[in-house]
Amino acid sequence: MTGFDWYMVIWGAAVLALAGGALAAYRLSWKRSVTYALIWACIFAAATLLFNALGG
């Protein structure tokens, strides 16, 4: 890992903490939170697969 890679790891952890805090502010049940997380994961996976399939 280069020095720049550490910044990306720290930035990613900060983004996840921010997203987790925002989700916790809604005070949703765990079941609903997991459902939303899986939905967003599927959306990003589909977008990534579509982008790669189109030669991006």
N, C-alpha and C positions, 0 to 999 in steps of 0.2 A: 504494500500500500504506500502510495505517495502521501505527502503532506496534505494535498488537496482532498484526498479521499476522506480524511478525518472530518473535514468541514461538512462533507455530504452526509456522513453518519450522524453528526451532531444536528444538522439541519433536519434530517429525516426524523430523528427522535423528537425534536421540538415540534414538528408538524403533527406527529402522532399524539403528542401530549396536548396540543391545542385542540385537535379534533376530538380527543377523548373528553376534554374538559367541556367542550361545546355540547357533546352528546350527553354528558352527565347533567348539564344544566336543564335539560328537558325532563329529567327524572323519569325516564322510560323504564319499563320492566326489562329484565335481562333477555327474555325471549324476543321482545320486539327489537331490542338493540342488536342482537345477533342476526335477526332477520334482515334488518336494514344494512348491516355490515356485509352480509352475503349478497344482497341485491347489488350494492355498490361494487363489490368484488367482481361479480358477473358482468356488470356494465363495463368496467375497466378492462377485464379480460377480453370481452367481445370487441371492444374498440381496438385493443392491441392486436388481436388476431386479424381484424379487418384491415388495419393499417399495414401489417406485415404481408397479408395476402395481396394487397394492391401494389406491392413493391416499394413500400416506403422505407 
